[in-house]
Amino acid sequence: MDARKTVLHETAVIAVGQALCLAFMFGLYALLGKFSLAVALGGVAGALIAVGNFFFMALVASLAADKAQNQDVDGGKKLLSLSYPLRLLAIGAVLVVLALSGYFDPLALVLPLAFVRPILLVNEFFRKKED
């Protein structure tokens, strides 16, 4: 599988996992009697941010690997080291703006960011071993 297809496939896995985790999160909010439009908006926005972050991280990692394969290891390292703080700043700025708008529940906005690692762990568990 070429790098672009891999990035899109893994991003699709994260998106499906986010949808499942959001459904579970919304169910918990509903059971606690705390579900509202702000929770729904926060959860969806947080999931979109998490999927977007993963996509850009995977894309930059793929570009850095291409640079390293073309004997530009330093260029690949610089690309990766620049990408992380920029993505972190962008996510932080978007989260702050959305949280301060009053339309999004802050906890529901942040929780989907924590779902990515468990989704990747579950995906790795079910990944088919290539011979």
C-alpha positions as CSV (number, residue, x, y, z in Angstrom):
1,M,0.0,0.0,0.0
2,D,1.5,3.3,-0.9
3,A,1.9,6.1,1.6
4,R,-1.1,8.2,0.6
5,K,-3.4,5.2,0.8
6,T,-2.0,4.3,4.2
7,V,-2.5,7.8,5.6
8,L,-6.1,7.8,4.3
9,H,-6.8,4.3,5.6
10,E,-5.4,5.0,9.1
11,T,-7.3,8.3,9.2
12,A,-10.5,6.5,8.3
13,V,-9.9,4.0,11.1
14,I,-9.5,7.0,13.5
15,A,-12.7,8.6,12.2
16,V,-14.7,5.4,12.7
17,G,-13.3,4.9,16.1
18,Q,-14.1,8.5,17.0
19,A,-17.7,7.9,15.9
20,L,-18.0,4.8,18.1
21,C,-16.3,6.5,21.1
22,L,-18.6,9.6,20.6
23,A,-21.7,7.4,20.7
24,F,-20.4,5.8,23.9
25,M,-19.6,9.2,25.4
26,F,-23.0,10.6,24.5
27,G,-24.6,7.6,26.0
28,L,-22.8,8.2,29.3
29,Y,-23.7,11.9,29.3
30,A,-27.4,10.9,28.7
31,L,-27.3,8.3,31.5
32,L,-25.9,11.0,33.8
33,G,-28.6,13.4,32.7
34,K,-26.1,15.9,31.4
35,F,-26.5,15.5,27.6
36,S,-27.3,18.8,25.8
37,L,-26.7,20.5,22.5
38,A,-23.5,21.9,23.9
39,V,-22.2,18.4,24.7
40,A,-23.2,17.2,21.2
41,L,-21.5,20.2,19.5
42,G,-18.4,19.8,21.7
43,G,-18.1,16.1,21.1
44,V,-18.4,16.5,17.3
45,A,-16.0,19.4,17.1
46,G,-13.5,17.6,19.3
47,A,-13.7,14.5,17.2
48,L,-13.2,16.6,14.0
49,I,-10.2,18.3,15.6
50,A,-8.7,14.9,16.7
51,V,-9.2,13.3,13.2
52,G,-7.7,16.4,11.5
53,N,-4.8,16.4,13.9
54,F,-4.1,12.7,13.2
55,F,-4.4,13.2,9.4
56,F,-1.9,16.1,9.4
57,M,0.4,14.2,11.7
58,A,0.3,11.1,9.5
59,L,0.8,13.2,6.3
60,V,3.8,15.0,7.7
61,A,5.3,11.7,8.9
62,S,4.8,10.3,5.4
63,L,6.5,13.4,3.9
64,A,9.4,13.1,6.4
65,A,9.8,9.5,5.5
66,D,9.9,10.4,1.8
67,K,12.6,13.0,2.5
68,A,14.6,10.4,4.5
69,Q,14.3,7.9,1.7
70,N,15.7,10.5,-0.7
71,Q,18.8,11.0,1.5
72,D,17.5,14.2,3.2
73,V,17.3,12.9,6.8
74,D,17.8,16.3,8.3
75,G,15.0,17.8,6.2
76,G,12.7,15.0,7.4
77,K,13.7,15.6,11.1
78,K,13.1,19.4,10.7
79,L,9.7,18.8,9.1
80,L,8.6,16.5,12.0
81,S,10.1,18.8,14.7
82,L,8.3,21.8,13.2
83,S,5.0,20.1,12.7
84,Y,4.4,19.1,16.3
85,P,4.4,22.5,18.0
86,L,2.5,24.1,15.1
87,R,-0.2,21.4,15.3
88,L,-0.3,21.8,19.1
89,L,-0.6,25.6,18.9
90,A,-3.4,25.3,16.3
91,I,-5.3,22.8,18.3
92,G,-4.9,24.8,21.5
93,A,-6.1,28.0,19.8
94,V,-9.1,26.4,18.2
95,L,-10.1,24.7,21.5
96,V,-9.8,27.9,23.5
97,V,-11.9,29.9,20.9
98,L,-14.5,27.2,20.8
99,A,-14.7,26.8,24.6
100,L,-14.9,30.5,25.1
101,S,-17.7,30.8,22.6
102,G,-20.2,29.3,25.0
103,Y,-21.7,26.9,22.4
104,F,-19.5,24.0,23.2
105,D,-19.1,22.0,26.4
106,P,-15.4,22.2,27.3
107,L,-15.1,18.6,28.6
108,A,-16.9,17.2,25.6
109,L,-14.6,19.3,23.4
110,V,-11.4,17.8,24.9
111,L,-12.4,14.2,25.5
112,P,-12.2,13.1,21.9
113,L,-8.6,14.0,21.8
114,A,-8.0,11.3,24.4
115,F,-9.7,8.7,22.3
116,V,-7.1,8.5,19.6
117,R,-4.5,6.4,21.5
118,P,-7.1,3.7,22.6
119,I,-8.4,3.6,19.0
120,L,-4.9,3.0,17.7
121,L,-4.3,0.3,20.3
122,V,-7.6,-1.5,19.4
123,N,-6.8,-1.2,15.7
124,E,-3.3,-2.7,16.3
125,F,-4.9,-5.6,18.2
126,F,-7.2,-6.5,15.3
127,R,-4.6,-5.7,12.5
128,K,-4.0,-8.7,10.2
129,K,-0.4,-9.9,10.4
130,E,1.3,-9.7,7.0
131,D,3.5,-12.7,6.1
